[in-house]
Amino acid sequence: MPADRLMEGTSPPRHALVEAAARALVDPVFVLDREGRYLEAFGGTDREAYDSPDYLVGRTLHELMAPARAAQLLGTVHRVLDSRRPVVCEFRLSAADFAGNTNDGPKGEQWFEARIAPLAGKPGGWPDCVVWAVINISRRKRFEAELERLASRDELTGLLNRRAFLASLEAAMRQSRAVAAPLALAILDLDHFKTVNDRFGHLVGDALLRHLSARFVHAAGGAVLGRLGGEEFGLLFTGTDVATASARLQAMQALCAEEPFRLGETTVPMGFSAGVVAMGADDQQPSDLLRRADQWLYAAKHAGRGHVAHPQGMAASLGPAAAPTFNAGG
Protein backbone atom coordinates (compact mmCIF):
# COMPACT_ATOMS: atom_id res chain seq x y z
CA MET A 1 0.00 0.00 0.00
CA PRO A 2 1.37 3.45 -0.85
CA ALA A 3 2.63 5.44 2.11
CA ASP A 4 0.17 8.29 1.56
CA ARG A 5 -2.77 5.85 1.60
CA LEU A 6 -1.42 4.28 4.81
CA MET A 7 -1.17 7.70 6.50
CA GLU A 8 -4.62 8.64 5.28
CA GLY A 9 -6.08 5.53 6.72
CA THR A 10 -4.39 5.52 10.11
CA SER A 11 -3.73 9.15 11.08
CA PRO A 12 -6.04 10.93 13.55
CA PRO A 13 -7.89 14.06 12.42
CA ARG A 14 -5.55 17.03 12.06
CA HIS A 15 -7.20 19.09 14.82
CA ALA A 16 -6.82 16.19 17.27
CA LEU A 17 -3.16 15.80 16.36
CA VAL A 18 -2.52 19.54 16.83
CA GLU A 19 -4.24 19.52 20.23
CA ALA A 20 -2.26 16.46 21.35
CA ALA A 21 0.98 18.12 20.28
CA ALA A 22 0.05 21.33 22.12
CA ARG A 23 -0.70 19.43 25.33
CA ALA A 24 2.68 17.71 25.11
CA LEU A 25 4.63 20.99 24.94
CA VAL A 26 7.27 21.44 27.61
CA ASP A 27 6.40 25.15 27.94
CA PRO A 28 2.80 26.26 28.55
CA VAL A 29 0.49 28.10 26.18
CA PHE A 30 -2.65 29.81 27.50
CA VAL A 31 -5.71 31.28 25.81
CA LEU A 32 -7.23 34.24 27.68
CA ASP A 33 -10.21 36.40 26.77
CA ARG A 34 -10.66 40.15 27.29
CA GLU A 35 -11.89 39.61 30.87
CA GLY A 36 -8.70 37.74 31.70
CA ARG A 37 -10.40 34.36 31.85
CA TYR A 38 -8.31 31.30 31.02
CA LEU A 39 -10.20 29.53 28.24
CA GLU A 40 -7.53 26.87 27.64
CA ALA A 41 -4.16 25.79 29.00
CA PHE A 42 -1.84 23.61 26.95
CA GLY A 43 1.56 22.13 27.68
CA GLY A 44 3.69 23.08 30.65
CA THR A 45 4.73 19.47 31.21
CA ASP A 46 8.15 20.31 32.68
CA ARG A 47 7.59 20.16 36.46
CA GLU A 48 11.04 21.61 37.13
CA ALA A 49 9.89 24.83 35.45
CA TYR A 50 6.09 24.99 35.81
CA ASP A 51 3.21 24.00 38.04
CA SER A 52 0.41 21.96 36.47
CA PRO A 53 -1.73 24.56 34.65
CA ASP A 54 -5.11 22.82 34.34
CA TYR A 55 -6.54 24.46 37.49
CA LEU A 56 -6.41 27.83 35.71
CA VAL A 57 -9.03 27.01 33.09
CA GLY A 58 -12.34 28.78 33.66
CA ARG A 59 -10.96 31.24 36.21
CA THR A 60 -10.02 34.89 35.72
CA LEU A 61 -6.80 36.67 36.60
CA HIS A 62 -8.64 38.61 39.32
CA GLU A 63 -9.95 35.37 40.84
CA LEU A 64 -6.47 33.91 40.90
CA MET A 65 -4.19 36.80 41.83
CA ALA A 66 -3.83 39.93 43.94
CA PRO A 67 -5.70 42.89 42.37
CA ALA A 68 -2.61 44.91 41.43
CA ARG A 69 -0.83 42.01 39.74
CA ALA A 70 -4.03 40.86 37.98
CA ALA A 71 -4.66 44.39 36.67
CA GLN A 72 -1.11 44.56 35.34
CA LEU A 73 -1.40 41.32 33.37
CA LEU A 74 -4.93 42.11 32.19
CA GLY A 75 -3.67 45.45 30.89
CA THR A 76 -1.23 43.54 28.68
CA VAL A 77 -4.07 41.41 27.33
CA HIS A 78 -6.06 44.55 26.47
CA ARG A 79 -3.05 46.18 24.82
CA VAL A 80 -2.57 43.19 22.52
CA LEU A 81 -6.26 42.94 21.65
CA ASP A 82 -6.67 46.67 21.00
CA SER A 83 -3.51 47.02 18.91
CA ARG A 84 -3.78 43.61 17.21
CA ARG A 85 -0.02 43.44 17.58
CA PRO A 86 2.04 40.87 19.55
CA VAL A 87 3.87 41.83 22.74
CA VAL A 88 6.94 40.29 24.38
CA CYS A 89 7.47 40.94 28.09
CA GLU A 90 9.19 39.57 31.18
CA PHE A 91 7.67 39.17 34.63
CA ARG A 92 8.19 37.38 37.94
CA LEU A 93 5.70 35.10 39.66
CA SER A 94 5.68 32.34 42.25
CA ALA A 95 3.23 29.61 43.14
CA ALA A 96 2.10 31.70 46.11
CA ASP A 97 0.82 34.38 43.72
CA PHE A 98 -1.94 32.06 42.43
CA ALA A 99 -4.93 30.93 44.49
CA GLY A 100 -5.48 27.21 44.17
CA ASN A 101 -2.08 26.50 42.68
CA THR A 102 -1.16 22.82 42.54
CA ASN A 103 2.33 23.61 43.91
CA ASP A 104 3.86 20.67 42.08
CA GLY A 105 6.45 22.74 40.21
CA PRO A 106 9.46 24.87 41.14
CA LYS A 107 9.73 26.55 44.52
CA GLY A 108 10.20 30.26 45.02
CA GLU A 109 9.86 33.17 42.63
CA GLN A 110 10.45 32.44 38.95
CA TRP A 111 11.25 34.66 35.97
CA PHE A 112 9.16 34.20 32.83
CA GLU A 113 9.23 35.55 29.30
CA ALA A 114 5.82 35.82 27.67
CA ARG A 115 4.90 36.20 24.03
CA ILE A 116 1.29 37.35 23.66
CA ALA A 117 -0.53 37.61 20.35
CA PRO A 118 -4.17 38.01 19.27
CA LEU A 119 -5.74 34.68 18.36
CA ALA A 120 -6.53 34.56 14.67
CA GLY A 121 -8.91 32.05 13.06
CA LYS A 122 -10.61 31.19 16.36
CA PRO A 123 -13.66 28.89 16.28
CA GLY A 124 -17.04 30.47 15.71
CA GLY A 125 -18.67 31.85 18.82
CA TRP A 126 -15.39 32.28 20.69
CA PRO A 127 -14.80 35.68 22.31
CA ASP A 128 -11.92 37.95 21.42
CA CYS A 129 -8.85 36.35 23.00
CA VAL A 130 -5.07 36.11 23.04
CA VAL A 131 -2.54 33.29 22.94
CA TRP A 132 -0.08 33.68 25.84
CA ALA A 133 3.04 31.52 25.42
CA VAL A 134 5.44 31.33 28.38
CA ILE A 135 9.07 30.33 28.83
CA ASN A 136 10.72 30.00 32.25
CA ILE A 137 13.92 32.10 32.06
CA SER A 138 14.88 31.88 35.74
CA ARG A 139 18.11 30.00 35.02
CA ARG A 140 19.19 32.69 32.55
CA LYS A 141 18.29 35.46 35.00
CA ARG A 142 20.31 33.83 37.77
CA PHE A 143 23.26 33.49 35.40
CA GLU A 144 22.98 37.15 34.38
CA ALA A 145 22.77 38.22 38.04
CA GLU A 146 25.88 36.21 38.85
CA LEU A 147 27.74 37.79 35.94
CA GLU A 148 26.70 41.23 37.18
CA ARG A 149 27.82 40.36 40.70
CA LEU A 150 31.19 39.18 39.44
CA ALA A 151 31.58 42.30 37.29
CA SER A 152 30.85 44.63 40.21
CA ARG A 153 32.65 42.86 43.06
CA ASP A 154 36.29 42.78 44.06
CA GLU A 155 37.40 39.18 43.66
CA LEU A 156 39.50 39.10 46.84
CA THR A 157 37.29 40.86 49.40
CA GLY A 158 33.80 40.61 47.93
CA LEU A 159 33.37 44.37 48.29
CA LEU A 160 32.35 46.62 45.43
CA ASN A 161 35.21 47.06 42.99
CA ARG A 162 36.42 50.50 41.94
CA ARG A 163 34.14 50.75 38.90
CA ALA A 164 31.02 49.78 40.83
CA PHE A 165 31.91 52.00 43.78
CA LEU A 166 32.35 55.04 41.52
CA ALA A 167 29.02 54.27 39.85
CA SER A 168 27.39 54.16 43.31
CA LEU A 169 29.06 57.44 44.22
CA GLU A 170 27.83 59.12 41.05
CA ALA A 171 24.25 57.94 41.66
CA ALA A 172 24.40 59.02 45.30
CA MET A 173 25.63 62.49 44.30
CA ARG A 174 22.67 62.92 41.94
CA GLN A 175 20.24 61.79 44.62
CA SER A 176 21.84 64.01 47.25
CA ARG A 177 21.50 67.06 45.02
CA ALA A 178 17.90 66.18 44.16
CA VAL A 179 16.72 65.97 47.78
CA ALA A 180 19.28 68.36 49.37
CA ALA A 181 20.59 65.62 51.67
CA PRO A 182 24.13 65.44 53.07
CA LEU A 183 26.65 63.01 51.67
CA ALA A 184 30.15 62.18 52.91
CA LEU A 185 32.96 60.28 51.24
CA ALA A 186 35.92 58.71 53.01
CA ILE A 187 39.06 57.14 51.62
CA LEU A 188 41.02 54.97 53.99
CA ASP A 189 44.41 53.36 53.55
CA LEU A 190 45.86 50.57 55.69
CA ASP A 191 48.90 51.68 57.66
CA HIS A 192 52.15 49.75 57.18
CA PHE A 193 50.50 47.10 55.01
CA LYS A 194 53.74 46.69 53.08
CA THR A 195 55.43 45.57 56.30
CA VAL A 196 52.98 42.69 56.60
CA ASN A 197 53.50 41.66 52.98
CA ASP A 198 57.27 41.83 53.33
CA ARG A 199 57.36 39.73 56.49
CA PHE A 200 54.65 37.15 55.81
CA GLY A 201 54.13 37.19 52.06
CA HIS A 202 51.28 38.21 49.81
CA LEU A 203 49.04 35.27 50.69
CA VAL A 204 48.93 36.45 54.30
CA GLY A 205 48.44 40.01 53.07
CA ASP A 206 45.43 38.84 51.07
CA ALA A 207 44.01 37.04 54.11
CA LEU A 208 44.45 40.21 56.15
CA LEU A 209 42.56 42.24 53.52
CA ARG A 210 39.67 39.78 53.66
CA HIS A 211 39.70 39.89 57.47
CA LEU A 212 39.61 43.67 57.60
CA SER A 213 36.99 43.95 54.87
CA ALA A 214 34.61 41.79 56.92
CA ARG A 215 35.28 43.96 59.98
CA PHE A 216 34.70 47.13 57.97
CA VAL A 217 31.34 45.89 56.71
CA HIS A 218 30.31 45.04 60.28
CA ALA A 219 31.24 48.46 61.67
CA ALA A 220 30.41 50.74 58.72
CA GLY A 221 26.80 51.18 59.76
CA GLY A 222 25.26 50.70 56.33
CA ALA A 223 27.80 52.79 54.42
CA VAL A 224 28.59 51.71 50.86
CA LEU A 225 32.02 50.13 50.98
CA GLY A 226 34.36 49.42 48.09
CA ARG A 227 37.96 48.43 47.48
CA LEU A 228 39.56 51.10 45.30
CA GLY A 229 42.79 49.17 44.79
CA GLY A 230 45.61 47.62 46.81
CA GLU A 231 45.06 48.49 50.48
CA GLU A 232 42.86 51.53 49.74
CA PHE A 233 39.12 51.52 50.41
CA GLY A 234 36.27 53.94 49.82
CA LEU A 235 33.24 54.50 52.06
CA LEU A 236 30.14 56.36 50.97
CA PHE A 237 27.92 57.75 53.74
CA THR A 238 24.53 58.85 52.38
CA GLY A 239 22.42 61.20 54.48
CA THR A 240 25.41 61.67 56.78
CA ASP A 241 27.55 64.68 57.68
CA VAL A 242 31.33 64.68 58.07
CA ALA A 243 31.26 64.54 61.88
CA THR A 244 29.05 61.43 61.91
CA ALA A 245 31.12 59.78 59.17
CA SER A 246 34.30 60.52 61.14
CA ALA A 247 32.79 58.91 64.24
CA ARG A 248 31.92 55.80 62.20
CA LEU A 249 35.50 55.58 60.95
CA GLN A 250 36.83 55.82 64.51
CA ALA A 251 34.48 52.98 65.49
CA MET A 252 35.97 50.94 62.66
CA GLN A 253 39.47 51.72 63.95
CA ALA A 254 38.42 50.58 67.42
CA LEU A 255 37.11 47.31 66.01
CA CYS A 256 40.39 46.73 64.19
CA ALA A 257 42.24 47.22 67.48
CA GLU A 258 39.88 44.93 69.40
CA GLU A 259 39.92 42.13 66.83
CA PRO A 260 43.45 41.88 65.40
CA PHE A 261 44.34 39.43 62.70
CA ARG A 262 45.90 36.23 64.06
CA LEU A 263 48.32 34.08 62.13
CA GLY A 264 48.75 30.94 64.19
CA GLU A 265 50.35 32.14 67.43
CA THR A 266 51.23 35.54 65.95
CA THR A 267 49.06 38.62 66.34
CA VAL A 268 49.24 41.03 63.41
CA PRO A 269 48.04 44.50 64.51
CA MET A 270 46.61 46.73 61.83
CA GLY A 271 45.19 50.25 61.69
CA PHE A 272 44.34 52.72 58.98
CA SER A 273 44.39 56.38 58.13
CA ALA A 274 41.41 58.08 56.52
CA GLY A 275 40.36 61.32 54.89
CA VAL A 276 36.67 62.26 54.82
CA VAL A 277 34.85 65.14 53.11
CA ALA A 278 31.27 66.26 52.54
CA MET A 279 29.88 66.87 49.08
CA GLY A 280 29.81 70.59 48.33
CA ALA A 281 28.29 72.81 45.67
CA ASP A 282 31.45 72.66 43.57
CA ASP A 283 31.54 68.84 43.48
CA GLN A 284 30.08 67.93 40.10
CA GLN A 285 31.80 64.60 39.42
CA PRO A 286 32.93 61.69 41.59
CA SER A 287 36.52 62.68 40.80
CA ASP A 288 35.95 66.02 42.56
CA LEU A 289 35.05 64.32 45.83
CA LEU A 290 37.72 61.67 45.46
CA ARG A 291 40.43 64.26 44.93
CA ARG A 292 39.51 66.18 48.08
CA ALA A 293 39.13 63.04 50.19
CA ASP A 294 42.53 61.87 48.98
CA GLN A 295 44.07 65.18 50.06
CA TRP A 296 42.75 64.71 53.58
CA LEU A 297 43.96 61.10 53.59
CA TYR A 298 47.44 62.40 52.79
CA ALA A 299 47.09 64.87 55.71
CA ALA A 300 46.16 62.01 58.05
CA LYS A 301 49.20 59.99 57.04
CA HIS A 302 51.47 63.03 57.22
CA ALA A 303 50.28 63.61 60.79
CA GLY A 304 51.72 60.24 61.81
CA ARG A 305 49.21 57.75 60.41
CA GLY A 306 46.38 56.21 62.38
CA HIS A 307 44.24 59.36 62.10
CA VAL A 308 40.93 60.40 60.57
CA ALA A 309 41.33 63.80 58.91
CA HIS A 310 38.62 66.09 57.60
CA PRO A 311 38.08 69.83 57.06
CA GLN A 312 36.78 70.30 60.61
CA GLY A 313 39.73 68.72 62.35
CA MET A 314 41.90 65.68 62.98
CA ALA A 315 40.92 62.73 65.15
CA ALA A 316 43.52 60.38 66.59
CA SER A 317 43.21 56.69 65.92
CA LEU A 318 42.74 53.97 68.52
CA GLY A 319 44.98 51.79 66.37
CA PRO A 320 48.79 51.80 66.27
CA ALA A 321 50.32 54.83 64.58
CA ALA A 322 53.86 53.52 64.62
CA ALA A 323 55.14 50.64 62.55
CA PRO A 324 53.53 47.45 63.89
CA THR A 325 55.26 44.94 66.08
CA PHE A 326 54.25 41.29 65.78
CA ASN A 327 53.57 39.65 69.11
CA ALA A 328 54.02 35.90 69.17
CA GLY A 329 51.79 33.94 71.49
CA GLY A 330 48.83 36.36 71.20
Secondary structure, 3 states (H helix, E strand, C coil): CCHHHHHHHHCCCHHHHHHHHHHCCCCCEEEEECCCEEEEEECCCCCCCCCCCHHHCCCEHHHHCCHHHHHHHHHHHHHHHHHCCCEEEEEEECHHHCCCCCCCCCCCCEEEEEEEEECCCCCCCCCCEEEEEEEECHHHHHHHHHHHHHHHECCCCCCECHHHHHHHHHHHHHHHHHHCCCEEEEEEEECCHHHHHHHHCHHHHHHHHHHHHHHHHHHCCCCEEEEEECCEEEEEEECCCHHHHHHHHHHHHHHHHHCCEEECCEEECCCEEEEEEECCCCCCCHHHHHHHHHHHHHHHHHCCCCEEEECCEEEECCCCCCCCCCEECC
